[in-house]
């Protein structure tokens, strides 16, 4: 087929003609006209290897760049690239040399009008393989660019120790990359070393943030649980049983029920003693079962870890009540009080008497004058009441309980600390002389009127039979009248013999007598006498003549009742 049309225009060659033209261009042959003898081409220097043609590339006869033999150390300069065959529309495609990874290289493009980059340099040898330093290794037929100026060479001087290490690393090829024997990280620059210190700091910061978040969540959950535990358990159905299961009872413990205690305080006492599981278990049981029994004050022996039902049965069983109760009447002396404590608790009387010998051990002021006369400094300080003691009570703890109760009564009546002994002495006389509160207040006034320095009737003498009897030891002989010996005995408690108050209290007064000593009634009375021991009727007068009339009435009653303790 001719290469041009009759009009002289170029006709696109066939695919076979294009391949033939490419072959001739590669081997240096010149095209000839049909029928003309071929002109031999000038001799050319033999290349190191057979020239590569586009057809061999397409058919696979020649391997792609990188798969051929390793380039020699000092290759000769390649011959100039062959000019493309005129009229051919299909040019060989050369493989481009890879760009260095470390130093930029200026690439001079060939003229697009004269040499298409797609097919230019089809006969050029394999491209340079990558190296760690960024400089291309030499290979046959690629020592210099076929056209244009050469790229400037990168500086040979190393910039740092890592670049020097990179230059000394072995060179890898594209074949190694495609076959998987190496990686892009090995071919390119050595990546900078990882900053381990920064990674550690970042790790600690992250850990701190995580711990802070977890701590906030835990703190919030704890607050919600402690605040709304009961509601959460009720909603979620996690409520624990309030009572112990049957069959867990063990050991023994003691529960004290005070006078007037009801279900709620008893329920708390049972819980404190380890009898019930929760503080309101016993009370809830009473409400649920509709029971409201009468509880007797005292100390009860129970077991630990009992059901509320079993605890109630034990409290109502008289056999479980412990006899550790002592009832101390008003007006009793120290000796009588210690006897009552011994009877109620089982503590030996001798132990109680030994414990009462040192009043200062209980915070009671000790008057040397009382000690010198053989008196009892604790007199008046053992408050009269009904006491229920724990089974572990001792002589010292029992006495301390009574003294503490006296201090409580004095404080409630507003008695100053410096007047405690004085008020107890006055109240002890009132307690022994009167029976009713109104009479106690009048007796208190009689004492004050007789102690008045301007008193011209008794001249400061109280003249109370109770004081004469206490000092002489007749208080417990069963009579209210004093013997002639007792009235004339010079002991420091005898107010018939001495003026003013006695040296100390003569009994243990109660709350009413203490209040009467602090708040006497208003009146001019200087005398009083009980005219009826059965009813306790007492007459108060301001003159001695009036007093004698009521004394006769008293004697008349005594003659009519000879066995009533006159």
FENCOR-V692385 format. One record per residue. N is the residue number from 1. BURIAL is 1 if it has 24 or more other C-alpha atoms within 12 Angstrom, else 0. Layout:
n:N burial:BURIAL
n:N burial:BURIAL
This chain:
n:1 burial:0
n:2 burial:0
n:3 burial:1
n:4 burial:0
n:5 burial:0
n:6 burial:0
n:7 burial:0
n:8 burial:0
n:9 burial:0
n:10 burial:0
n:11 burial:0
n:12 burial:0
n:13 burial:0
n:14 burial:0
n:15 burial:0
n:16 burial:0
n:17 burial:0
n:18 burial:1
n:19 burial:1
n:20 burial:1
n:21 burial:1
n:22 burial:1
n:23 burial:1
n:24 burial:1
n:25 burial:1
n:26 burial:1
n:27 burial:1
n:28 burial:1
n:29 burial:0
n:30 burial:1
n:31 burial:1
n:32 burial:0
n:33 burial:0
n:34 burial:0
n:35 burial:0
n:36 burial:0
n:37 burial:0
n:38 burial:0
n:39 burial:0
n:40 burial:0
n:41 burial:0
n:42 burial:0
n:43 burial:0
n:44 burial:0
n:45 burial:0
n:46 burial:0
n:47 burial:0
n:48 burial:0
n:49 burial:0
n:50 burial:0
n:51 burial:1
n:52 burial:1
n:53 burial:1
n:54 burial:1
n:55 burial:1
n:56 burial:0
n:57 burial:0
n:58 burial:0
n:59 burial:0
n:60 burial:0
n:61 burial:0
n:62 burial:1
n:63 burial:0
n:64 burial:1
n:65 burial:1
n:66 burial:1
n:67 burial:0
n:68 burial:0
n:69 burial:0
n:70 burial:1
n:71 burial:1
n:72 burial:0
n:73 burial:0
n:74 burial:0
n:75 burial:0
n:76 burial:0
n:77 burial:0
n:78 burial:1
n:79 burial:1
n:80 burial:0
n:81 burial:1
n:82 burial:1
n:83 burial:1
n:84 burial:1
n:85 burial:1
n:86 burial:1
n:87 burial:0
n:88 burial:1
n:89 burial:1
n:90 burial:1
n:91 burial:1
n:92 burial:1
n:93 burial:1
n:94 burial:1
n:95 burial:1
n:96 burial:1
n:97 burial:1
n:98 burial:1
n:99 burial:0
n:100 burial:1
n:101 burial:1
n:102 burial:1
n:103 burial:1
n:104 burial:0
n:105 burial:0
n:106 burial:0
n:107 burial:0
n:108 burial:0
n:109 burial:0
n:110 burial:0
n:111 burial:0
n:112 burial:0
n:113 burial:0
n:114 burial:0
n:115 burial:1
n:116 burial:0
n:117 burial:1
n:118 burial:0
n:119 burial:1
n:120 burial:1
n:121 burial:1
n:122 burial:1
n:123 burial:1
n:124 burial:1
n:125 burial:1
n:126 burial:1
n:127 burial:1
n:128 burial:1
n:129 burial:1
n:130 burial:1
n:131 burial:1
n:132 burial:1
n:133 burial:1
n:134 burial:1
n:135 burial:1
n:136 burial:1
n:137 burial:1
n:138 burial:1
n:139 burial:1
n:140 burial:1
n:141 burial:1
n:142 burial:1
n:143 burial:1
n:144 burial:1
n:145 burial:1
n:146 burial:1
n:147 burial:1
n:148 burial:0
n:149 burial:0
n:150 burial:0
n:151 burial:0
n:152 burial:0
n:153 burial:0
n:154 burial:0
n:155 burial:0
n:156 burial:0
n:157 burial:0
n:158 burial:0
n:159 burial:0
n:160 burial:0
n:161 burial:0
n:162 burial:0
n:163 burial:1
n:164 burial:0
n:165 burial:0
n:166 burial:1
n:167 burial:1
n:168 burial:0
n:169 burial:0
n:170 burial:0
n:171 burial:1
n:172 burial:1
n:173 burial:1
n:174 burial:1
n:175 burial:1
n:176 burial:0
n:177 burial:0
n:178 burial:0
n:179 burial:0
n:180 burial:0
n:181 burial:0
n:182 burial:0
n:183 burial:0
n:184 burial:0
n:185 burial:0
n:186 burial:1
n:187 burial:1
n:188 burial:1
n:189 burial:1
n:190 burial:1
n:191 burial:0
n:192 burial:0
n:193 burial:0
n:194 burial:0
n:195 burial:0
n:196 burial:0
n:197 burial:0
n:198 burial:0
n:199 burial:0
n:200 burial:0
n:201 burial:0
n:202 burial:0
n:203 burial:0
n:204 burial:0
n:205 burial:0
n:206 burial:0
n:207 burial:0
n:208 burial:0
n:209 burial:0
n:210 burial:0
n:211 burial:0
n:212 burial:0
n:213 burial:0
n:214 burial:0
n:215 burial:0
n:216 burial:0
n:217 burial:0
n:218 burial:0
n:219 burial:0
n:220 burial:0
n:221 burial:0
n:222 burial:0
n:223 burial:0
n:224 burial:0
n:225 burial:0
n:226 burial:0
n:227 burial:0
n:228 burial:0
n:229 burial:0
n:230 burial:0
n:231 burial:0
n:232 burial:0
n:233 burial:0
n:234 burial:0
n:235 burial:0
n:236 burial:0
n:237 burial:0
n:238 burial:0
n:239 burial:0
n:240 burial:0
n:241 burial:0
n:242 burial:0
n:243 burial:1
n:244 burial:1
n:245 burial:0
n:246 burial:0
n:247 burial:0
n:248 burial:0
n:249 burial:0
n:250 burial:0
n:251 burial:0
n:252 burial:0
n:253 burial:1
n:254 burial:1
n:255 burial:1
n:256 burial:1
n:257 burial:1
n:258 burial:0
n:259 burial:0
n:260 burial:0
n:261 burial:0
n:262 burial:0
n:263 burial:1
n:264 burial:0
n:265 burial:0
n:266 burial:1
n:267 burial:1
n:268 burial:1
n:269 burial:1
n:270 burial:1
n:271 burial:1
n:272 burial:0
n:273 burial:1
n:274 burial:1
n:275 burial:1
n:276 burial:1
n:277 burial:1
n:278 burial:1
n:279 burial:1
n:280 burial:1
n:281 burial:1
n:282 burial:1
n:283 burial:1
n:284 burial:1
n:285 burial:1
n:286 burial:0
n:287 burial:0
n:288 burial:0
n:289 burial:0
n:290 burial:0
n:291 burial:0
n:292 burial:0
n:293 burial:0
n:294 burial:0
n:295 burial:1
n:296 burial:1
n:297 burial:1
n:298 burial:1
n:299 burial:1
n:300 burial:1
n:301 burial:1
n:302 burial:1
n:303 burial:1
n:304 burial:1
n:305 burial:1
n:306 burial:1
n:307 burial:1
n:308 burial:1
n:309 burial:1
n:310 burial:1
n:311 burial:1
n:312 burial:1
n:313 burial:0
n:314 burial:1
n:315 burial:1
n:316 burial:1
n:317 burial:0
n:318 burial:0
n:319 burial:0
n:320 burial:1
n:321 burial:1
n:322 burial:1
n:323 burial:1
n:324 burial:1
n:325 burial:1
n:326 burial:1
n:327 burial:1
n:328 burial:1
n:329 burial:1
n:330 burial:1
n:331 burial:1
n:332 burial:1
n:333 burial:1
n:334 burial:1
n:335 burial:1
n:336 burial:1
n:337 burial:1
n:338 burial:1
n:339 burial:1
n:340 burial:1
n:341 burial:1
n:342 burial:1
n:343 burial:0
n:344 burial:1
n:345 burial:1
n:346 burial:1
n:347 burial:1
n:348 burial:0
n:349 burial:1
n:350 burial:0
n:351 burial:0
n:352 burial:1
n:353 burial:1
n:354 burial:0
n:355 burial:1
n:356 burial:1
n:357 burial:1
n:358 burial:0
n:359 burial:1
n:360 burial:0
n:361 burial:0
n:362 burial:1
n:363 burial:0
n:364 burial:1
n:365 burial:1
n:366 burial:1
n:367 burial:0
n:368 burial:0
n:369 burial:0
n:370 burial:1
n:371 burial:0
n:372 burial:0
n:373 burial:0
n:374 burial:0
n:375 burial:1
n:376 burial:1
n:377 burial:1
n:378 burial:1
n:379 burial:1
n:380 burial:1
n:381 burial:1
n:382 burial:1
n:383 burial:1
n:384 burial:1
n:385 burial:1
n:386 burial:1
n:387 burial:1
n:388 burial:1
n:389 burial:1
n:390 burial:1
n:391 burial:1
n:392 burial:0
n:393 burial:1
n:394 burial:0
n:395 burial:1
n:396 burial:1
n:397 burial:1
n:398 burial:1
n:399 burial:1
n:400 burial:1
n:401 burial:1
n:402 burial:1
n:403 burial:1
n:404 burial:0
n:405 burial:1
n:406 burial:1
n:407 burial:1
n:408 burial:0
n:409 burial:1
n:410 burial:1
n:411 burial:0
n:412 burial:0
n:413 burial:1
n:414 burial:0
n:415 burial:1
n:416 burial:0
n:417 burial:0
n:418 burial:0
n:419 burial:0
n:420 burial:1
n:421 burial:1
n:422 burial:1
n:423 burial:1
n:424 burial:1
n:425 burial:1
n:426 burial:1
n:427 burial:1
n:428 burial:1
n:429 burial:1
n:430 burial:1
n:431 burial:1
n:432 burial:1
n:433 burial:1
n:434 burial:1
n:435 burial:1
n:436 burial:0
n:437 burial:1
n:438 burial:1
n:439 burial:1
n:440 burial:1
n:441 burial:1
n:442 burial:1
n:443 burial:1
n:444 burial:1
n:445 burial:1
n:446 burial:1
n:447 burial:1
n:448 burial:1
n:449 burial:1
n:450 burial:1
n:451 burial:1
n:452 burial:0
n:453 burial:0
n:454 burial:0
n:455 burial:0
n:456 burial:0
n:457 burial:0
n:458 burial:1
n:459 burial:0
n:460 burial:1
n:461 burial:1
n:462 burial:1
n:463 burial:1
n:464 burial:1
n:465 burial:1
n:466 burial:1
n:467 burial:1
n:468 burial:1
n:469 burial:1
n:470 burial:1
n:471 burial:1
n:472 burial:1
n:473 burial:1
n:474 burial:1
n:475 burial:1
n:476 burial:0
n:477 burial:0
n:478 burial:0
n:479 burial:0
n:480 burial:1
n:481 burial:1
n:482 burial:1
n:483 burial:0
n:484 burial:0
n:485 burial:0
n:486 burial:1
n:487 burial:1
n:488 burial:0
n:489 burial:1
n:490 burial:0
n:491 burial:1
n:492 burial:1
n:493 burial:1
n:494 burial:1
n:495 burial:1
n:496 burial:1
n:497 burial:1
n:498 burial:1
n:499 burial:1
n:500 burial:1
n:501 burial:1
n:502 burial:1
n:503 burial:1
n:504 burial:1
n:505 burial:1
n:506 burial:1
n:507 burial:1
n:508 burial:1
n:509 burial:1
n:510 burial:1
n:511 burial:1
n:512 burial:1
n:513 burial:1
n:514 burial:1
n:515 burial:1
n:516 burial:1
n:517 burial:1
n:518 burial:1
n:519 burial:1
n:520 burial:1
n:521 burial:1
n:522 burial:0
n:523 burial:0
n:524 burial:1
n:525 burial:1
n:526 burial:1
n:527 burial:1
n:528 burial:1
n:529 burial:1
n:530 burial:1
n:531 burial:1
n:532 burial:1
n:533 burial:1
n:534 burial:0
n:535 burial:0
n:536 burial:0
n:537 burial:0
n:538 burial:1
n:539 burial:1
n:540 burial:1
n:541 burial:1
n:542 burial:1
n:543 burial:0
n:544 burial:0
n:545 burial:0
n:546 burial:0
n:547 burial:0
n:548 burial:0
n:549 burial:0
n:550 burial:1
n:551 burial:1
n:552 burial:0
n:553 burial:0
n:554 burial:1
n:555 burial:0
n:556 burial:0
n:557 burial:1
n:558 burial:0
n:559 burial:0
n:560 burial:0
n:561 burial:0
n:562 burial:0
n:563 burial:0
n:564 burial:0
n:565 burial:0
n:566 burial:1
